[in-house]
Amino acid sequence: MPAVTHATHPIEGQKPGTSGLRKKTPVFMKPHYLENFVQSIFDVVGAKGKTFVLGGDGRYFNDRAAQVILRMAAANGAARVIVGQGAILSTPAASHLIRLNRTDGGIIMSASHNPGGLTEDFGVKFNMPNGGPAPEAVTEAIFARTQAITEYRLEEADDIDLAVIGRTRLGGMTVDVVDPVADYAALMEGLFDFDAIRGMVKGGFRMRFDAMCAVTGPYAQEILEGRLGLPAGTVVNGTPLPDFGGHHPDPNPTWAHALMDEMMGPAAPDFGAASDGDGDRNMIVGRGIYVSPSDSLAVLAANAHLAPAYKAGLKGVARSMPTSCAADRVADALGIDKYETPTGWKFFGNLLDAGRATLCGEESFGTGSDHVREKDGLWAVLLWLNILAVRRQGVAEILRDHWARFGRNYYSRHDFEALDAKAAEEMMSRLKASIPTLPGTEIEGMAIAAADDFAYHDPVDGTTSRGQGVRIRFEDGSRIVLRLSGTGTEGATLRLYLERYEADPARHGLDPQEALAPVIRAAHALAGIKEQIGRDRPNVIT
């Protein structure tokens, strides 16, 4: 049947963030809500004659939303949509398919690491032809369109059978249902020394990968168990479920506690890892030792040349501003460029596209390289495996060697979740107002050297992004960073980042929270956290 135009109206509260639009699933299921946002995407980027990639992390409503988006793409004149089988694609795999097929972009259905289910979270975002998240100019244009839209177009047709790989037609549009894993797995095999990793496995190496009942399960099973020869059962929670099996699919020590317990126990395997809801985050754990995301980025940067794809060396290393300065020390030692950007992968995308950086990382368990334009959880795991195989050392030994060479940046993030947004904003406003008076102040025996509200001047496109978080640097190199985050769907989250550099190898074995104790006390005193938000303990410590 032909495309039909349906009346709609602007819907309040649809402002997308850096990772697209995220709301509770029942909100997306309201009449016209999903359609309003998707039509706004097509109105802004155009659809006629274009090719898009479509897929998601399999959370509740993923399958129904995919059918709506396909029918809307057809009604808006798209020529072709490449969709993952079952409407499944990890975020990095979607980025790869966009780049591999040179499409005009892609629509990804995910709320990243947030819980899924009927009463939990859902999200939709648009990725550009380079495979990366849409920049602010595009997301702002989409938001503006949602406030003015009066109609959307929908092809009146039966559902496409997305369980069957192959080509079909929807109105005048071609729909290609593809294996969601195959192209991504082939990419990984071309980046890393699979023979070396297989040799390590044959030598008795064992690991555990927790997919948290999220999208990475099939990818990890195919690559780790299928291509690298690790035993069946290496991947646990490997079947993607609409509610992620009740898990909070965020790979950190709090939510991946079962993996942490195993890795800290007497029968721990050699290596442990986990990934999140849409497959773009990672957690790395060795036998008896946890690797912070900041340390992981630094270790990968120092050892990337051991993998075939990076044997010529790195063009540069980029980190988000809240991430520890450990990677900067590696860049300085290697004589390569280093970049400090706001949080958000789109800022890395400019550097990657311009050939200025090869590796990028965020402290929020996101690491990646120029192979795609998203962070990539399984990629980080495979690079670690490549390093372990070549160096023939365990995780703990590699970390100790790294700290002996570069020093240790003790680092932690404290998350205060579901805060009253007004109280949290008032606290940050007061802190920002005090910035000019902070340099020279001494607190907890440490003198403040500098303070600012971070502004980033993009060296590629010349744009400036202001208000990216309060930075407080002490004369001994310690740092405090405070940011309010809006990636959840309930209230505000205060993220407190804490860092202290230690050059003395004799002091590299301290518990991070113990080593950071003076910095933690200083942060609470400076911001007045308990007085302003009524909380003195974080929900999550990573």
N, C-alpha and C positions, 0 to 999 in steps of 0.2 A: 504494500500500500504506500501511497505517497507520504511525504513529510507533512506534518500538521503543525501549525503554529498555535501555541497555547498562551493564554493571557497569564501574566504573573504580575508581581509588584515588588518594589524594593523591599528588602528584608533587613531589619536593623541588626547590628552586631555581627556583621559578616567580615570584619576587617581581617585579612590574612596576615600572618606574621612572616618571618623569614623562612619558615618551613611550610608555608601554605596555610590553609584554613583547617583548624581543628576545633571540634565541638563534641559534645556528648552524642552518641549514636542516635538517640531518639530525636535530636534536633535535625540531624541530616535526613531522618526518615519522615519529617514533616512534609506535607504537600508543597511542592515547588522549591523546597530549600536547596537540595542538591542540584536540581535543574537550573535554578537561578545562578548558582556559582559557576557551573560548567558552561552555561550559555555566555556568561560574562567572560570566561576564559577565551571561548571561541570568538566573541565579539572583539576582544583586544588583540589576540595573536592571529586571527584569521584561520579559516578551516578549508575553504574551497580549494580543491585540487591538491591538498597537502596530505602528508603521511605522518602518523603519530604512533607512539608506543603506548600501550596501556597495561597496567598490572598493579598488584598490591600485595600486602603482607598476609592476606587471608583472614584478617579479623572479621568479626561479625558485620554483616551488610556489604562486605567486599564483593560478593557474587552478584547481589542485586544491583549495586551501584554500577558495576561494570556493564551490565546490560543496558542501563539507562544511558551511560556515557557513550556506548557504541551506537545506540539509536540516535543520540543527539549529534554525534560526529557525522553519521550518514545524512541526517537531515540538514546539516550545515555545509554539506558538499565536500567532505573529506574524501580523498581518493582511496586511502588505505589506512587500516589500523593493524598493527602487529601487537597481538595480545598474548600474554603468557597462558599456557594451559591451565584451566581452572581459574583464570584471572589472577594467577600468582606470578609475581616477580619480586625479587629482592630489590631494594633501591639501587645498589651498585650494579646489579644485573640489568635493570632498566636503563641506567645511564650508559652501560656498555652497548645495549641494543640500539639506543638512539644514535650513538656514535658509529657503530658498526654499519648500520643501514642508512646513515646520513639522513635521518628523518627530520621533520620540522619541529621536533620536540616530543614530549610525552606527558601523560597524566598518570601520576602515582597516587594510589589510594593507601594511605597509611597515617597513623598517628605516632610513628616511630616507636619509642620505648615505653609508651603509655599503655596501660591495661586495655584489653579488648573485651567485648561482650555487649549484650543488649543494653545495659545501663552504663557502659564504659565509653571509651573514646573512639572517634573516627576522624579521618582527615583526608584531604585532597590537595595536591599541589601540582603545579606545572613546572616541568623542566625544559630548558631551552635546547636548541639544536646542538649545542656543545655538550649536552648531557648533564649540565649542572642546574641547580635551582634558579628560578627566575630572579633577576635582580629587583631592587626596590622599585625602580621605575615601572616595571611590568606589574608587580604585585599591587602597587598603588593604583595603577590604571584599572586593574581587575576589580579592586575594591570600589573605586569610583563608579565603575559600570554597574556593580551590584546595587548601588544606591539609586540608579536611574532606570534600570531595566523594566520593560513593560511586557515582554513576551519571550518565549523560548521555542525552539523548533525541535520536534521529536519525530523520528520515523515510526510509523505505525506498523509494527512487524512482530513476529514471534521471536522468542529468545534464540540466540545463537547457542549451539551446543559447544561450550568451551572446554568440555572434557576430551574432545577429539582433536588431535593435531591435524591440521590441514587447512585448505583454503575454501572459503565460502563467500557468498555475496549477501550484503544487507542493503537493500535499495540499490543505489548506484555505486556503493562502496565495497571494496575488497577487504575481507577480514582474514588475516593469517594467524591461526592459532599455532604457537610454536612451543617447543620444549623450553621451559623457563631456565633450565640448568645448563644445557649443552654448550651454548656459545660462551657462557661465562666460564665454565670448566675448561674449555679449550684456551681461553685467554689466560687463565691461571697457569696452565701447563706450559704456556709459552713464556711466562715471566720467571718461573722458578725452576730450580734443578730438582725435578721430581726423581731422577735416578738417585741422587745423593740422599734424598729423604727416604726413598724406598730402601736404600742400603741401611740407613739408620734403623728403620723399622725391622728389617730382617735381623739386625743385631740385637733385638730385644727391646727396643724403645717402645714405650706405651704412653698413651695420653687419654684424656677424657675431654670431650667437647659437649657442652650443654647448649642445645639449641633453644631451650626454654619454650618448647612447643610453638615456636614461631617460624618465620619463613626460611631461616638458614638451614633447617634440618635436611631437606632434600639435597641442597648444595654440598653440605658437609658430608653426607652419606656417600654421594657420588665421588667426591674428591678424596676425602680422607680414607674411607673404607674401600671404595671402588677402585680408585686410581693409585693410591699410595700404599694400599695393602694393610692398613691397620685393621685389627680384628673387628668383626661385627659386634656391635654394642659399644664401640668407642664413642659413637654419637648417642647421647641420651636425650630424651624429650625431643626426638627428631621429627615427629609428625606435626605439621602446623595445624592448630585448632582455632576455631573462631574466637574462643575466649582465652587462648594461650594456656589452656589447662588450669586456669585459675592463677597462673603465674603473673607477676609483674615483670614483663620481659625487658628488664633493664639490667645489663650485665655489670653489676658492681657487687662488692662483698656483702652488701645487705640483702639484695634480692637473689643473688646467685649463691646463697649461703650453703646449699647442699654441695655444690662444687667446692667451695672454700673448705668445708668440713672434710671432704675427701682428700683434698690436696694438703691439708695440714695434719692429716691422720697418719698412723703408722704404716698403712698399706698404700700410700699415695703413689700414683703413676709418676712418670718423669715430667709430665707437662699437662697443664689444664687450660682451657679456654672456654669462653662463652660469647654468644652474640645476642642481639636484641630483636625487637619485634620485626623490623624491616630489614635487618641484616647489615646495617651500616656501622654498628658499634662493636667493640670487642673488649673483653677482659682477659688478661694474661696472668697466669699463676704458675709458679714452679713448685717443685716438691718442697713444701715448708716455707715458701716465700711468695708474697704478693708483689706484683709489678704495677706500680702506679702508671696511669696513662702518660704522664709527663716523662717518666723514666723510660717507658716503652718507646716513645717517639725518639728520644735521645739515643737509645741503644740501636734502634732500627737505622737511624741516620748514620751512626758510626760504623755499622756493619752491612749496609745495603749493598755495597760493592761485591759481597759474597754471592749475591743472586745474579743470574745471567742478565736480567733486564737492566740492572743498575751497575754492571761491572765497569763501565766507563766513568763512574762517579756521579755525583749529584750536582745539579745546576744551582740549587739553593734549598734551604729548609725554611718553612713557614710554620708559625704557631699562632694560635689565638692568644690574645693578650692575657687571659687568666691562666694559661698554661705556664708551667714553671720554666725558668730560664735554662734548664738543663740542655735543651737542644741548641741554644745559642752558643754554649761552650763547645759543643761538637762542631758547629759551623765555623767558629773562630779557628779551631784546631785544624779543620780541613781546608781553610782558606776559601770558603764559599759564602755566598750571600745568605743573610738571615732576615726574616720578616716577622713583624708582630702585627697581627690584624685583629679587627673585632671578631667576636664570636659569630659564626655563620659561614658555611662552606662556600657561599657565593664569592666571598672575598678571596679565598684561595683560588677559585676558578680563574680569576683574572691573571693571577701570577702564573698558574699552570698553562693557560692559553698563550701567554706571552713568553713562555720558556724560561721564566725567571726562577722557578722553584720546581723541584721534583717530588719531594716529600712534604706532607702537611699533617698537622695534628692539632686536636683540641683536647683539653683536659677531661672533657666529658666523654671519654672512651671512644673518641673518633679519630681514626688515622687513615691516611690514604696517600696515593701518589698520582702521577700524571697518566695512569692507565685508564682512569675514568674521571668524572668530575663530581663524584660524591665520595664521602668517606666509605670505607669498605672493611667490614669486620673480618671476613674470612681471608681476605688478602693479607691483613696484618698477622693473622695466625700462621699463614703459609710462609710469610717472610721470616717469622720467628723460627719456624721449623727448618727453613733453609739455613739459617744462621747456626742453629743447634747442630745440624748435620755436618756442616763444613768445619765448624770450630771444635766439634766433638767435646763439648762441655755442657754442663747443666745450666739451668736458668740462674741459680744462685751464684755459681762461679762466674758467669758472664757479667752479672750485675756487680759483683765485687771487683772484678777487673775494670769495669767501666768507671766505678766510683774512684778507684785508685788512680786512674788516669785523669779524670775530669773533675773530681770532687763530687760530693753528693748534695743535691738540692732536695732537702726534706720538704715534703709537700703534702697538703691535704685540702679537701673541699668539704665544708660543712653546709648542708642544705637545711634551711628552715622552711618547711612546706605549709601550704594552705593557710597563709597569713591573711589577716585583714589587709586588703590592698591599700586602703587609705592610710593606715598606720605605718605600713612599710614604706609607702611613698613619702610620707612626712619625715620618717627617719632618714631616708636618703637625701631629701632636700636639705635637712639641717646639716648633714655631714658635708654635702657639697658646698654649702654656704661657709663652712669652716675651713675649706681647703687653703685659702690664702694665709691663714694663721698657723698652719701645721708645721711647715719647714722650720727646723731648729728646736721644735718641742721635743722633750725627752719623756718617754713613757716606758715603764717596765725595764728601765735601765738601757733603753735603746733610743738613739737620737734619730728623728725623722729628717731625712735628707731632701725629699721631694714629695709632692702630692698633686694630683690633677684628676680631672674627669676626662678619661682617655678619648682623644680624637685621632682618627686615622685618615691620612692623606694617601689615597690610592696612587701608587707610582705608575700604574698602567693607564687608567682612564682619567686621572686627575680629580676625581670626586673626593669629597670630605665627608666622613661619618663622625658625628659628634655624640657626646653623651653615652659612651660605650661602657662606662663603669669607672668607679673611683679606685685609683691606684695610690697606694701609700708606700713609699720606699724608704727603708732605714739605711743608715750609713754603713752598717755591716753587710748590706746586700739583701737583707730580709725584705719580704714584700707582703702587703695585705691588699686584696682586691675585693670589692663588694659590688654585686650586681643584682638587680631584680630581674627575674626570668618570667616569661609568659608562655612557656612551652606546654604547661598543663592546661586543664580546663576548669580548675577550681581554685580561686584565690590567687595570691602571689607567692612566689618562692624567692627567698633571699639566699643567694649563693655567696658564701664567704670563702675566699681562697687564701691559703696561708703557705708561706714559703720561707725557708731559712737555709742558707748555704753553709756547708761544712767541708773544709778542705782536708782536715786531719783524718787519715784513714782509721786511726784508733777510735774515732767517734762516728764511724759509719754504720755501726750496728745498733744504734739506739732505736727504740720504738718511735715512729714518726710523731705520734701525739705528744710524747714526752719531749722530743727534740723541739717541737713547735710550741710548747707550753707558754713561753713568754710572748710569742707572737699572737697566740690565741687570746691571752689576757689583754694584750694591747688593743686588739681588734674590738673586743667587747667594750672596753673602756672608751675608745675613741668614738664608736658609733652609738653607744648607749643602747645596745641591743635589748637587754632585759627591760630597761625602762621604757623603750619605745614600742616594742612589739610583745612584751610580756613573756618572752621565752629566753631561757639561758642554755638550753640544750637543743642541738640539731636533731632532725628526724633521721638524717642519713649522713654518715661520715665515710668519705672515700679518700 
